[in-house]
Amino acid sequence: MRKLIATLTIIAFIFCGCKKDRPEDTAITINALTGRWQVVPISNTYYGNNDQAQVQPLDVSKHYEYELSADGKVTEYYIEGNYTSTGQFGLSKEAGQDYLTIGISGHSGDLYMGKAEIKRIDNNTYQLSFTSFFVGKTIFVEQLKRK
């Protein structure tokens, strides 16, 4: 009987001492996006008369990176042209979808605004789907890959 009680006590301590597995935090937050990201083009869709005309890979010669900081600032690095642009970014949630909005003052001084649905692939990869305000459909898709 003592052996049974001792065995059960040891088993109880083993189970109590094990760490509980916690699910990975999948929330898309500004802190999760803080850091430097390579922008990887995926596709570009052209529409003619509101119908899809052509899907093409985005021009990879326009290689650039984003650096996102916890205070909502963004720096865009154009590697090919060797210049930077700065601006602000933010996150929002609409109808259960997460959106990333970026406003950047380009090297020409013009303000560029973009809003994309953002989806987490893993801790180091997010996918951005930009929608055209004119046709209401996705026009290009990019991925952010942590540097």
GIVEN-V672866 format. One line per field, one symbol per residue. ss: DSSP state (H for helix, E for strand, - for the rest). Layout:
BEGIN
ss=???
END
This chain:
BEGIN
ss=-HHHHHHHHHHHHHHHH------------HHHH-EEEEEEEEEEEEEE--EEEEEE-------EEEEE----EEEEEE----EEEEEEEEEEEE--EEEEEEEEE-----EEEEEEEEEEEE--EEEEEEE------EEEEEEEEE-
END
